[in-house]
Amino acid sequence: MKTIYKIVIIAVFTLLCSNSVFSQAKKPTIMILPSDVWCTKNGYMTEYDNQGTIVKVPDYKKAFQENADLLLMISKINGMMTDRGFPLKNAESVLKSLASESAEDAMLTGKSGGSVSESPIDKLKKAAKADIIMQLTWTVNVTGPKKSITFILQGLDSYTDKEIASASGTGDPSFATELPVLLEEAVLAHLDNFNAQLQAHFDDMFENGREITIRIKKFDSWDGDLEKEYDGKELGAIIEDWLAKNTVKGRFSTTDATENMMFFEQVRIPLYDASNKAIDARGYCKDLQSFLKSPPYNIPNKLMTKGLGQVTIVLGDK
């Protein structure tokens, strides 16, 4: 009898522990933005100079300041996501924080050349540090006295810009006039499946690492290159060995490699460090930067970032 009691107690304890772990499972952080299509349709686009090329990007700040419907719609999605346990970043607040900081240079330049430009969207992503960007598009349909909303939700990995979840649909025609009510009626049937896609992607990142890209370049003034040997091994191979040891499950792809440059894609890095602090591409690559600066290599280098998931390390200068 005592044995049966022990088995029951152990089973209950195990169940409670597993429920506790499940309830504490980490959720992806999400930021909701209007889509490029919506911004174009409603006149919220702006231009910036990308190394001599004029590029059009959404003007989120203007959209949030001028369009009350946008605030209502995003607020409704925010509420629905919060009810389902997904933490959210407030895009409007992040934009205000960016505006209050001193203006950043669009170009970062090394002492002997080498540069990388960063778009306003990249800066927003860096400031928000959200795992996933949700893009919202909607149109209002009018049928006699009734209205409905057609919507598109896209979940994008903020590090790679890859689409990892999507949902779309049209609500039933309704006599309701409030946009948030029409949106809820249209989205409600699709949101749980959409969130399941987001969580599945985040769970994959938790197990297999977050995906980033790394470029290795050299300044023209540096007399070395990636074929220079240290103890009989070329520098390029040494960098690959470092990545093999410091990526999750050794996962990365060498897309291109010459004596002057290397390009690594699908570099899987941990989501969190030992102190449970989130790791982005810059934080991860600072270790590689320090490794190359240390003996026996002693290579001065400059680390530059674009958004959350792209890093360029330029060898031979600071």
DOROFI-681414 format. One record per residue (C-alpha): x, y, z; residue in one letter. Coordinates in steps of 0.2 Angstrom, whole numbers, plus 5000, padded with zeros to 4 digits. Layout:
<site><c1>X</c1><c2>Y</c2><c3>Z</c3><aa>A</aa></site>
...
This chain:
<site><c1>5000</c1><c2>5000</c2><c3>5000</c3><aa>M</aa></site>
<site><c1>5014</c1><c2>5012</c2><c3>5004</c3><aa>K</aa></site>
<site><c1>5022</c1><c2>5008</c2><c3>4987</c3><aa>T</aa></site>
<site><c1>5006</c1><c2>5013</c2><c3>4979</c3><aa>I</aa></site>
<site><c1>5005</c1><c2>5030</c2><c3>4989</c3><aa>Y</aa></site>
<site><c1>5023</c1><c2>5033</c2><c3>4984</c3><aa>K</aa></site>
<site><c1>5019</c1><c2>5030</c2><c3>4965</c3><aa>I</aa></site>
<site><c1>5004</c1><c2>5042</c2><c3>4966</c3><aa>V</aa></site>
<site><c1>5014</c1><c2>5055</c2><c3>4975</c3><aa>I</aa></site>
<site><c1>5028</c1><c2>5054</c2><c3>4963</c3><aa>I</aa></site>
<site><c1>5016</c1><c2>5055</c2><c3>4948</c3><aa>A</aa></site>
<site><c1>5007</c1><c2>5070</c2><c3>4955</c3><aa>V</aa></site>
<site><c1>5024</c1><c2>5079</c2><c3>4958</c3><aa>F</aa></site>
<site><c1>5030</c1><c2>5075</c2><c3>4941</c3><aa>T</aa></site>
<site><c1>5014</c1><c2>5082</c2><c3>4933</c3><aa>L</aa></site>
<site><c1>5015</c1><c2>5098</c2><c3>4943</c3><aa>L</aa></site>
<site><c1>5033</c1><c2>5101</c2><c3>4938</c3><aa>C</aa></site>
<site><c1>5029</c1><c2>5098</c2><c3>4920</c3><aa>S</aa></site>
<site><c1>5014</c1><c2>5110</c2><c3>4921</c3><aa>N</aa></site>
<site><c1>5025</c1><c2>5123</c2><c3>4929</c3><aa>S</aa></site>
<site><c1>5039</c1><c2>5121</c2><c3>4916</c3><aa>V</aa></site>
<site><c1>5026</c1><c2>5122</c2><c3>4902</c3><aa>F</aa></site>
<site><c1>5018</c1><c2>5138</c2><c3>4910</c3><aa>S</aa></site>
<site><c1>5034</c1><c2>5146</c2><c3>4910</c3><aa>Q</aa></site>
<site><c1>5039</c1><c2>5142</c2><c3>4892</c3><aa>A</aa></site>
<site><c1>5046</c1><c2>5157</c2><c3>4884</c3><aa>K</aa></site>
<site><c1>5036</c1><c2>5166</c2><c3>4871</c3><aa>K</aa></site>
<site><c1>5043</c1><c2>5176</c2><c3>4857</c3><aa>P</aa></site>
<site><c1>5042</c1><c2>5195</c2><c3>4858</c3><aa>T</aa></site>
<site><c1>5032</c1><c2>5203</c2><c3>4845</c3><aa>I</aa></site>
<site><c1>5030</c1><c2>5221</c2><c3>4837</c3><aa>M</aa></site>
<site><c1>5016</c1><c2>5225</c2><c3>4826</c3><aa>I</aa></site>
<site><c1>5018</c1><c2>5237</c2><c3>4811</c3><aa>L</aa></site>
<site><c1>5007</c1><c2>5242</c2><c3>4796</c3><aa>P</aa></site>
<site><c1>5013</c1><c2>5233</c2><c3>4780</c3><aa>S</aa></site>
<site><c1>5022</c1><c2>5241</c2><c3>4766</c3><aa>D</aa></site>
<site><c1>5006</c1><c2>5239</c2><c3>4755</c3><aa>V</aa></site>
<site><c1>4995</c1><c2>5248</c2><c3>4768</c3><aa>W</aa></site>
<site><c1>5008</c1><c2>5262</c2><c3>4770</c3><aa>C</aa></site>
<site><c1>5010</c1><c2>5264</c2><c3>4751</c3><aa>T</aa></site>
<site><c1>4991</c1><c2>5264</c2><c3>4749</c3><aa>K</aa></site>
<site><c1>4988</c1><c2>5277</c2><c3>4763</c3><aa>N</aa></site>
<site><c1>5003</c1><c2>5289</c2><c3>4758</c3><aa>G</aa></site>
<site><c1>5015</c1><c2>5285</c2><c3>4772</c3><aa>Y</aa></site>
<site><c1>5031</c1><c2>5282</c2><c3>4763</c3><aa>M</aa></site>
<site><c1>5047</c1><c2>5291</c2><c3>4764</c3><aa>T</aa></site>
<site><c1>5064</c1><c2>5291</c2><c3>4755</c3><aa>E</aa></site>
<site><c1>5082</c1><c2>5289</c2><c3>4762</c3><aa>Y</aa></site>
<site><c1>5099</c1><c2>5288</c2><c3>4754</c3><aa>D</aa></site>
<site><c1>5107</c1><c2>5271</c2><c3>4754</c3><aa>N</aa></site>
<site><c1>5125</c1><c2>5274</c2><c3>4748</c3><aa>Q</aa></site>
<site><c1>5119</c1><c2>5285</c2><c3>4734</c3><aa>G</aa></site>
<site><c1>5103</c1><c2>5275</c2><c3>4730</c3><aa>T</aa></site>
<site><c1>5086</c1><c2>5283</c2><c3>4734</c3><aa>I</aa></site>
<site><c1>5076</c1><c2>5269</c2><c3>4743</c3><aa>V</aa></site>
<site><c1>5057</c1><c2>5271</c2><c3>4748</c3><aa>K</aa></site>
<site><c1>5053</c1><c2>5264</c2><c3>4766</c3><aa>V</aa></site>
<site><c1>5037</c1><c2>5266</c2><c3>4776</c3><aa>P</aa></site>
<site><c1>5036</c1><c2>5282</c2><c3>4787</c3><aa>D</aa></site>
<site><c1>5029</c1><c2>5273</c2><c3>4803</c3><aa>Y</aa></site>
<site><c1>5031</c1><c2>5289</c2><c3>4813</c3><aa>K</aa></site>
<site><c1>5020</c1><c2>5299</c2><c3>4802</c3><aa>K</aa></site>
<site><c1>5007</c1><c2>5285</c2><c3>4801</c3><aa>A</aa></site>
<site><c1>5006</c1><c2>5283</c2><c3>4820</c3><aa>F</aa></site>
<site><c1>5004</c1><c2>5302</c2><c3>4822</c3><aa>Q</aa></site>
<site><c1>4991</c1><c2>5305</c2><c3>4809</c3><aa>E</aa></site>
<site><c1>4981</c1><c2>5289</c2><c3>4807</c3><aa>N</aa></site>
<site><c1>4969</c1><c2>5286</c2><c3>4821</c3><aa>A</aa></site>
<site><c1>4962</c1><c2>5270</c2><c3>4813</c3><aa>D</aa></site>
<site><c1>4979</c1><c2>5263</c2><c3>4813</c3><aa>L</aa></site>
<site><c1>4981</c1><c2>5265</c2><c3>4832</c3><aa>L</aa></site>
<site><c1>4964</c1><c2>5257</c2><c3>4834</c3><aa>L</aa></site>
<site><c1>4968</c1><c2>5242</c2><c3>4824</c3><aa>M</aa></site>
<site><c1>4985</c1><c2>5239</c2><c3>4831</c3><aa>I</aa></site>
<site><c1>4978</c1><c2>5241</c2><c3>4848</c3><aa>S</aa></site>
<site><c1>4965</c1><c2>5228</c2><c3>4845</c3><aa>K</aa></site>
<site><c1>4978</c1><c2>5215</c2><c3>4839</c3><aa>I</aa></site>
<site><c1>4989</c1><c2>5220</c2><c3>4854</c3><aa>N</aa></site>
<site><c1>4974</c1><c2>5215</c2><c3>4865</c3><aa>G</aa></site>
<site><c1>4970</c1><c2>5199</c2><c3>4856</c3><aa>M</aa></site>
<site><c1>4988</c1><c2>5194</c2><c3>4857</c3><aa>M</aa></site>
<site><c1>4990</c1><c2>5199</c2><c3>4875</c3><aa>T</aa></site>
<site><c1>4975</c1><c2>5188</c2><c3>4880</c3><aa>D</aa></site>
<site><c1>4984</c1><c2>5173</c2><c3>4872</c3><aa>R</aa></site>
<site><c1>5000</c1><c2>5176</c2><c3>4882</c3><aa>G</aa></site>
<site><c1>5011</c1><c2>5184</c2><c3>4869</c3><aa>F</aa></site>
<site><c1>5022</c1><c2>5199</c2><c3>4875</c3><aa>P</aa></site>
<site><c1>5021</c1><c2>5214</c2><c3>4864</c3><aa>L</aa></site>
<site><c1>5033</c1><c2>5229</c2><c3>4860</c3><aa>K</aa></site>
<site><c1>5024</c1><c2>5245</c2><c3>4857</c3><aa>N</aa></site>
<site><c1>5030</c1><c2>5251</c2><c3>4840</c3><aa>A</aa></site>
<site><c1>5024</c1><c2>5269</c2><c3>4843</c3><aa>E</aa></site>
<site><c1>5034</c1><c2>5270</c2><c3>4860</c3><aa>S</aa></site>
<site><c1>5050</c1><c2>5263</c2><c3>4851</c3><aa>V</aa></site>
<site><c1>5049</c1><c2>5276</c2><c3>4837</c3><aa>L</aa></site>
<site><c1>5047</c1><c2>5290</c2><c3>4850</c3><aa>K</aa></site>
<site><c1>5063</c1><c2>5283</c2><c3>4859</c3><aa>S</aa></site>
<site><c1>5072</c1><c2>5284</c2><c3>4843</c3><aa>L</aa></site>
<site><c1>5067</c1><c2>5301</c2><c3>4839</c3><aa>A</aa></site>
<site><c1>5073</c1><c2>5307</c2><c3>4856</c3><aa>S</aa></site>
<site><c1>5090</c1><c2>5301</c2><c3>4853</c3><aa>E</aa></site>
<site><c1>5103</c1><c2>5310</c2><c3>4844</c3><aa>S</aa></site>
<site><c1>5103</c1><c2>5307</c2><c3>4825</c3><aa>A</aa></site>
<site><c1>5113</c1><c2>5293</c2><c3>4819</c3><aa>E</aa></site>
<site><c1>5125</c1><c2>5294</c2><c3>4804</c3><aa>D</aa></site>
<site><c1>5118</c1><c2>5283</c2><c3>4789</c3><aa>A</aa></site>
<site><c1>5136</c1><c2>5279</c2><c3>4785</c3><aa>M</aa></site>
<site><c1>5149</c1><c2>5270</c2><c3>4796</c3><aa>L</aa></site>
<site><c1>5166</c1><c2>5272</c2><c3>4790</c3><aa>T</aa></site>
<site><c1>5183</c1><c2>5264</c2><c3>4795</c3><aa>G</aa></site>
<site><c1>5199</c1><c2>5274</c2><c3>4796</c3><aa>K</aa></site>
<site><c1>5205</c1><c2>5266</c2><c3>4779</c3><aa>S</aa></site>
<site><c1>5188</c1><c2>5264</c2><c3>4771</c3><aa>G</aa></site>
<site><c1>5174</c1><c2>5251</c2><c3>4772</c3><aa>G</aa></site>
<site><c1>5156</c1><c2>5255</c2><c3>4776</c3><aa>S</aa></site>
<site><c1>5139</c1><c2>5249</c2><c3>4779</c3><aa>V</aa></site>
<site><c1>5123</c1><c2>5258</c2><c3>4779</c3><aa>S</aa></site>
<site><c1>5107</c1><c2>5255</c2><c3>4789</c3><aa>E</aa></site>
<site><c1>5090</c1><c2>5259</c2><c3>4784</c3><aa>S</aa></site>
<site><c1>5077</c1><c2>5267</c2><c3>4796</c3><aa>P</aa></site>
<site><c1>5068</c1><c2>5250</c2><c3>4797</c3><aa>I</aa></site>
<site><c1>5085</c1><c2>5242</c2><c3>4803</c3><aa>D</aa></site>
<site><c1>5087</c1><c2>5255</c2><c3>4816</c3><aa>K</aa></site>
<site><c1>5069</c1><c2>5252</c2><c3>4822</c3><aa>L</aa></site>
<site><c1>5072</c1><c2>5233</c2><c3>4823</c3><aa>K</aa></site>
<site><c1>5088</c1><c2>5236</c2><c3>4833</c3><aa>K</aa></site>
<site><c1>5079</c1><c2>5247</c2><c3>4845</c3><aa>A</aa></site>
<site><c1>5064</c1><c2>5236</c2><c3>4848</c3><aa>A</aa></site>
<site><c1>5074</c1><c2>5220</c2><c3>4849</c3><aa>K</aa></site>
<site><c1>5058</c1><c2>5210</c2><c3>4845</c3><aa>A</aa></site>
<site><c1>5059</c1><c2>5192</c2><c3>4839</c3><aa>D</aa></site>
<site><c1>5045</c1><c2>5193</c2><c3>4826</c3><aa>I</aa></site>
<site><c1>5038</c1><c2>5208</c2><c3>4817</c3><aa>I</aa></site>
<site><c1>5019</c1><c2>5206</c2><c3>4813</c3><aa>M</aa></site>
<site><c1>5014</c1><c2>5216</c2><c3>4798</c3><aa>Q</aa></site>
<site><c1>4995</c1><c2>5220</c2><c3>4796</c3><aa>L</aa></site>
<site><c1>4986</c1><c2>5225</c2><c3>4781</c3><aa>T</aa></site>
<site><c1>4967</c1><c2>5228</c2><c3>4780</c3><aa>W</aa></site>
<site><c1>4954</c1><c2>5235</c2><c3>4768</c3><aa>T</aa></site>
<site><c1>4935</c1><c2>5239</c2><c3>4772</c3><aa>V</aa></site>
<site><c1>4922</c1><c2>5231</c2><c3>4761</c3><aa>N</aa></site>
<site><c1>4905</c1><c2>5240</c2><c3>4760</c3><aa>V</aa></site>
<site><c1>4889</c1><c2>5230</c2><c3>4755</c3><aa>T</aa></site>
<site><c1>4874</c1><c2>5240</c2><c3>4756</c3><aa>G</aa></site>
<site><c1>4872</c1><c2>5245</c2><c3>4775</c3><aa>P</aa></site>
<site><c1>4884</c1><c2>5231</c2><c3>4780</c3><aa>K</aa></site>
<site><c1>4903</c1><c2>5232</c2><c3>4781</c3><aa>K</aa></site>
<site><c1>4917</c1><c2>5219</c2><c3>4783</c3><aa>S</aa></site>
<site><c1>4936</c1><c2>5219</c2><c3>4784</c3><aa>I</aa></site>
<site><c1>4948</c1><c2>5209</c2><c3>4773</c3><aa>T</aa></site>
<site><c1>4964</c1><c2>5207</c2><c3>4782</c3><aa>F</aa></site>
<site><c1>4982</c1><c2>5200</c2><c3>4780</c3><aa>I</aa></site>
<site><c1>4993</c1><c2>5196</c2><c3>4794</c3><aa>L</aa></site>
<site><c1>5012</c1><c2>5191</c2><c3>4791</c3><aa>Q</aa></site>
<site><c1>5024</c1><c2>5185</c2><c3>4804</c3><aa>G</aa></site>
<site><c1>5042</c1><c2>5190</c2><c3>4799</c3><aa>L</aa></site>
<site><c1>5058</c1><c2>5184</c2><c3>4808</c3><aa>D</aa></site>
<site><c1>5065</c1><c2>5201</c2><c3>4812</c3><aa>S</aa></site>
<site><c1>5083</c1><c2>5194</c2><c3>4810</c3><aa>Y</aa></site>
<site><c1>5081</c1><c2>5187</c2><c3>4793</c3><aa>T</aa></site>
<site><c1>5065</c1><c2>5195</c2><c3>4786</c3><aa>D</aa></site>
<site><c1>5059</c1><c2>5177</c2><c3>4782</c3><aa>K</aa></site>
<site><c1>5040</c1><c2>5175</c2><c3>4783</c3><aa>E</aa></site>
<site><c1>5037</c1><c2>5162</c2><c3>4796</c3><aa>I</aa></site>
<site><c1>5018</c1><c2>5163</c2><c3>4799</c3><aa>A</aa></site>
<site><c1>5003</c1><c2>5170</c2><c3>4789</c3><aa>S</aa></site>
<site><c1>4984</c1><c2>5172</c2><c3>4790</c3><aa>A</aa></site>
<site><c1>4971</c1><c2>5181</c2><c3>4780</c3><aa>S</aa></site>
<site><c1>4952</c1><c2>5181</c2><c3>4778</c3><aa>G</aa></site>
<site><c1>4937</c1><c2>5192</c2><c3>4777</c3><aa>T</aa></site>
<site><c1>4924</c1><c2>5194</c2><c3>4791</c3><aa>G</aa></site>
<site><c1>4905</c1><c2>5191</c2><c3>4788</c3><aa>D</aa></site>
<site><c1>4896</c1><c2>5207</c2><c3>4783</c3><aa>P</aa></site>
<site><c1>4890</c1><c2>5216</c2><c3>4799</c3><aa>S</aa></site>
<site><c1>4880</c1><c2>5231</c2><c3>4804</c3><aa>F</aa></site>
<site><c1>4894</c1><c2>5236</c2><c3>4816</c3><aa>A</aa></site>
<site><c1>4903</c1><c2>5252</c2><c3>4811</c3><aa>T</aa></site>
<site><c1>4918</c1><c2>5252</c2><c3>4823</c3><aa>E</aa></site>
<site><c1>4934</c1><c2>5246</c2><c3>4814</c3><aa>L</aa></site>
<site><c1>4941</c1><c2>5236</c2><c3>4829</c3><aa>P</aa></site>
<site><c1>4925</c1><c2>5226</c2><c3>4830</c3><aa>V</aa></site>
<site><c1>4925</c1><c2>5222</c2><c3>4812</c3><aa>L</aa></site>
<site><c1>4943</c1><c2>5217</c2><c3>4813</c3><aa>L</aa></site>
<site><c1>4940</c1><c2>5206</c2><c3>4828</c3><aa>E</aa></site>
<site><c1>4926</c1><c2>5197</c2><c3>4819</c3><aa>E</aa></site>
<site><c1>4937</c1><c2>5194</c2><c3>4804</c3><aa>A</aa></site>
<site><c1>4953</c1><c2>5189</c2><c3>4813</c3><aa>V</aa></site>
<site><c1>4946</c1><c2>5179</c2><c3>4828</c3><aa>L</aa></site>
<site><c1>4945</c1><c2>5162</c2><c3>4818</c3><aa>A</aa></site>
<site><c1>4962</c1><c2>5163</c2><c3>4812</c3><aa>H</aa></site>
<site><c1>4973</c1><c2>5170</c2><c3>4826</c3><aa>L</aa></site>
<site><c1>4976</c1><c2>5154</c2><c3>4836</c3><aa>D</aa></site>
<site><c1>4983</c1><c2>5145</c2><c3>4821</c3><aa>N</aa></site>
<site><c1>4993</c1><c2>5160</c2><c3>4817</c3><aa>F</aa></site>
<site><c1>5000</c1><c2>5161</c2><c3>4835</c3><aa>N</aa></site>
<site><c1>5004</c1><c2>5142</c2><c3>4834</c3><aa>A</aa></site>
<site><c1>5015</c1><c2>5146</c2><c3>4819</c3><aa>Q</aa></site>
<site><c1>5024</c1><c2>5159</c2><c3>4828</c3><aa>L</aa></site>
<site><c1>5027</c1><c2>5148</c2><c3>4843</c3><aa>Q</aa></site>
<site><c1>5033</c1><c2>5134</c2><c3>4832</c3><aa>A</aa></site>
<site><c1>5046</c1><c2>5145</c2><c3>4824</c3><aa>H</aa></site>
<site><c1>5051</c1><c2>5152</c2><c3>4841</c3><aa>F</aa></site>
<site><c1>5052</c1><c2>5134</c2><c3>4848</c3><aa>D</aa></site>
<site><c1>5063</c1><c2>5129</c2><c3>4833</c3><aa>D</aa></site>
<site><c1>5075</c1><c2>5144</c2><c3>4837</c3><aa>M</aa></site>
<site><c1>5075</c1><c2>5139</c2><c3>4855</c3><aa>F</aa></site>
<site><c1>5081</c1><c2>5122</c2><c3>4851</c3><aa>E</aa></site>
<site><c1>5092</c1><c2>5125</c2><c3>4835</c3><aa>N</aa></site>
<site><c1>5097</c1><c2>5143</c2><c3>4837</c3><aa>G</aa></site>
<site><c1>5093</c1><c2>5160</c2><c3>4830</c3><aa>R</aa></site>
<site><c1>5098</c1><c2>5163</c2><c3>4812</c3><aa>E</aa></site>
<site><c1>5110</c1><c2>5177</c2><c3>4807</c3><aa>I</aa></site>
<site><c1>5122</c1><c2>5181</c2><c3>4793</c3><aa>T</aa></site>
<site><c1>5141</c1><c2>5186</c2><c3>4795</c3><aa>I</aa></site>
<site><c1>5152</c1><c2>5194</c2><c3>4782</c3><aa>R</aa></site>
<site><c1>5171</c1><c2>5195</c2><c3>4784</c3><aa>I</aa></site>
<site><c1>5180</c1><c2>5208</c2><c3>4774</c3><aa>K</aa></site>
<site><c1>5197</c1><c2>5216</c2><c3>4774</c3><aa>K</aa></site>
<site><c1>5203</c1><c2>5234</c2><c3>4772</c3><aa>F</aa></site>
<site><c1>5214</c1><c2>5237</c2><c3>4757</c3><aa>D</aa></site>
<site><c1>5227</c1><c2>5244</c2><c3>4769</c3><aa>S</aa></site>
<site><c1>5229</c1><c2>5228</c2><c3>4778</c3><aa>W</aa></site>
<site><c1>5244</c1><c2>5217</c2><c3>4771</c3><aa>D</aa></site>
<site><c1>5236</c1><c2>5201</c2><c3>4776</c3><aa>G</aa></site>
<site><c1>5221</c1><c2>5191</c2><c3>4769</c3><aa>D</aa></site>
<site><c1>5210</c1><c2>5176</c2><c3>4773</c3><aa>L</aa></site>
<site><c1>5223</c1><c2>5164</c2><c3>4766</c3><aa>E</aa></site>
<site><c1>5237</c1><c2>5169</c2><c3>4778</c3><aa>K</aa></site>
<site><c1>5243</c1><c2>5155</c2><c3>4788</c3><aa>E</aa></site>
<site><c1>5244</c1><c2>5153</c2><c3>4807</c3><aa>Y</aa></site>
<site><c1>5253</c1><c2>5137</c2><c3>4813</c3><aa>D</aa></site>
<site><c1>5250</c1><c2>5129</c2><c3>4796</c3><aa>G</aa></site>
<site><c1>5231</c1><c2>5133</c2><c3>4795</c3><aa>K</aa></site>
<site><c1>5223</c1><c2>5147</c2><c3>4784</c3><aa>E</aa></site>
<site><c1>5214</c1><c2>5161</c2><c3>4793</c3><aa>L</aa></site>
<site><c1>5198</c1><c2>5157</c2><c3>4784</c3><aa>G</aa></site>
<site><c1>5198</c1><c2>5139</c2><c3>4790</c3><aa>A</aa></site>
<site><c1>5202</c1><c2>5145</c2><c3>4808</c3><aa>I</aa></site>
<site><c1>5186</c1><c2>5156</c2><c3>4807</c3><aa>I</aa></site>
<site><c1>5176</c1><c2>5142</c2><c3>4801</c3><aa>E</aa></site>
<site><c1>5183</c1><c2>5131</c2><c3>4816</c3><aa>D</aa></site>
<site><c1>5178</c1><c2>5145</c2><c3>4828</c3><aa>W</aa></site>
<site><c1>5160</c1><c2>5145</c2><c3>4821</c3><aa>L</aa></site>
<site><c1>5159</c1><c2>5126</c2><c3>4821</c3><aa>A</aa></site>
<site><c1>5163</c1><c2>5127</c2><c3>4840</c3><aa>K</aa></site>
<site><c1>5152</c1><c2>5142</c2><c3>4844</c3><aa>N</aa></site>
<site><c1>5136</c1><c2>5139</c2><c3>4834</c3><aa>T</aa></site>
<site><c1>5121</c1><c2>5129</c2><c3>4840</c3><aa>V</aa></site>
<site><c1>5125</c1><c2>5111</c2><c3>4835</c3><aa>K</aa></site>
<site><c1>5138</c1><c2>5118</c2><c3>4824</c3><aa>G</aa></site>
<site><c1>5126</c1><c2>5124</c2><c3>4811</c3><aa>R</aa></site>
<site><c1>5131</c1><c2>5137</c2><c3>4798</c3><aa>F</aa></site>
<site><c1>5134</c1><c2>5138</c2><c3>4779</c3><aa>S</aa></site>
<site><c1>5149</c1><c2>5145</c2><c3>4770</c3><aa>T</aa></site>
<site><c1>5141</c1><c2>5153</c2><c3>4755</c3><aa>T</aa></site>
<site><c1>5156</c1><c2>5162</c2><c3>4748</c3><aa>D</aa></site>
<site><c1>5175</c1><c2>5162</c2><c3>4752</c3><aa>A</aa></site>
<site><c1>5190</c1><c2>5171</c2><c3>4744</c3><aa>T</aa></site>
<site><c1>5206</c1><c2>5177</c2><c3>4750</c3><aa>E</aa></site>
<site><c1>5198</c1><c2>5194</c2><c3>4753</c3><aa>N</aa></site>
<site><c1>5180</c1><c2>5190</c2><c3>4760</c3><aa>M</aa></site>
<site><c1>5169</c1><c2>5176</c2><c3>4767</c3><aa>M</aa></site>
<site><c1>5151</c1><c2>5176</c2><c3>4768</c3><aa>F</aa></site>
<site><c1>5142</c1><c2>5164</c2><c3>4781</c3><aa>F</aa></site>
<site><c1>5123</c1><c2>5161</c2><c3>4781</c3><aa>E</aa></site>
<site><c1>5111</c1><c2>5151</c2><c3>4792</c3><aa>Q</aa></site>
<site><c1>5123</c1><c2>5154</c2><c3>4806</c3><aa>V</aa></site>
<site><c1>5113</c1><c2>5148</c2><c3>4821</c3><aa>R</aa></site>
<site><c1>5117</c1><c2>5157</c2><c3>4838</c3><aa>I</aa></site>
<site><c1>5109</c1><c2>5154</c2><c3>4855</c3><aa>P</aa></site>
<site><c1>5094</c1><c2>5164</c2><c3>4860</c3><aa>L</aa></site>
<site><c1>5101</c1><c2>5168</c2><c3>4877</c3><aa>Y</aa></site>
<site><c1>5117</c1><c2>5168</c2><c3>4886</c3><aa>D</aa></site>
<site><c1>5122</c1><c2>5160</c2><c3>4903</c3><aa>A</aa></site>
<site><c1>5113</c1><c2>5174</c2><c3>4912</c3><aa>S</aa></site>
<site><c1>5097</c1><c2>5172</c2><c3>4902</c3><aa>N</aa></site>
<site><c1>5100</c1><c2>5188</c2><c3>4893</c3><aa>K</aa></site>
<site><c1>5094</c1><c2>5189</c2><c3>4874</c3><aa>A</aa></site>
<site><c1>5109</c1><c2>5188</c2><c3>4862</c3><aa>I</aa></site>
<site><c1>5108</c1><c2>5197</c2><c3>4845</c3><aa>D</aa></site>
<site><c1>5120</c1><c2>5196</c2><c3>4831</c3><aa>A</aa></site>
<site><c1>5131</c1><c2>5210</c2><c3>4837</c3><aa>R</aa></site>
<site><c1>5133</c1><c2>5203</c2><c3>4854</c3><aa>G</aa></site>
<site><c1>5137</c1><c2>5186</c2><c3>4847</c3><aa>Y</aa></site>
<site><c1>5150</c1><c2>5192</c2><c3>4835</c3><aa>C</aa></site>
<site><c1>5159</c1><c2>5203</c2><c3>4848</c3><aa>K</aa></site>
<site><c1>5167</c1><c2>5186</c2><c3>4854</c3><aa>D</aa></site>
<site><c1>5173</c1><c2>5182</c2><c3>4836</c3><aa>L</aa></site>
<site><c1>5180</c1><c2>5200</c2><c3>4835</c3><aa>Q</aa></site>
<site><c1>5189</c1><c2>5198</c2><c3>4852</c3><aa>S</aa></site>
<site><c1>5196</c1><c2>5181</c2><c3>4846</c3><aa>F</aa></site>
<site><c1>5203</c1><c2>5188</c2><c3>4830</c3><aa>L</aa></site>
<site><c1>5211</c1><c2>5203</c2><c3>4840</c3><aa>K</aa></site>
<site><c1>5220</c1><c2>5191</c2><c3>4852</c3><aa>S</aa></site>
<site><c1>5236</c1><c2>5181</c2><c3>4850</c3><aa>P</aa></site>
<site><c1>5242</c1><c2>5173</c2><c3>4839</c3><aa>P</aa></site>
<site><c1>5232</c1><c2>5183</c2><c3>4826</c3><aa>Y</aa></site>
<site><c1>5232</c1><c2>5201</c2><c3>4833</c3><aa>N</aa></site>
<site><c1>5221</c1><c2>5207</c2><c3>4819</c3><aa>I</aa></site>
<site><c1>5213</c1><c2>5224</c2><c3>4822</c3><aa>P</aa></site>
<site><c1>5196</c1><c2>5224</c2><c3>4816</c3><aa>N</aa></site>
<site><c1>5180</c1><c2>5234</c2><c3>4815</c3><aa>K</aa></site>
<site><c1>5162</c1><c2>5226</c2><c3>4818</c3><aa>L</aa></site>
<site><c1>5147</c1><c2>5234</c2><c3>4810</c3><aa>M</aa></site>
<site><c1>5129</c1><c2>5229</c2><c3>4811</c3><aa>T</aa></site>
<site><c1>5114</c1><c2>5231</c2><c3>4800</c3><aa>K</aa></site>
<site><c1>5098</c1><c2>5227</c2><c3>4809</c3><aa>G</aa></site>
<site><c1>5097</c1><c2>5213</c2><c3>4822</c3><aa>L</aa></site>
<site><c1>5104</c1><c2>5199</c2><c3>4811</c3><aa>G</aa></site>
<site><c1>5118</c1><c2>5205</c2><c3>4799</c3><aa>Q</aa></site>
<site><c1>5136</c1><c2>5208</c2><c3>4805</c3><aa>V</aa></site>
<site><c1>5151</c1><c2>5213</c2><c3>4795</c3><aa>T</aa></site>
<site><c1>5168</c1><c2>5212</c2><c3>4802</c3><aa>I</aa></site>
<site><c1>5182</c1><c2>5221</c2><c3>4792</c3><aa>V</aa></site>
<site><c1>5200</c1><c2>5215</c2><c3>4796</c3><aa>L</aa></site>
<site><c1>5215</c1><c2>5226</c2><c3>4797</c3><aa>G</aa></site>
<site><c1>5209</c1><c2>5242</c2><c3>4805</c3><aa>D</aa></site>
<site><c1>5197</c1><c2>5249</c2><c3>4818</c3><aa>K</aa></site>
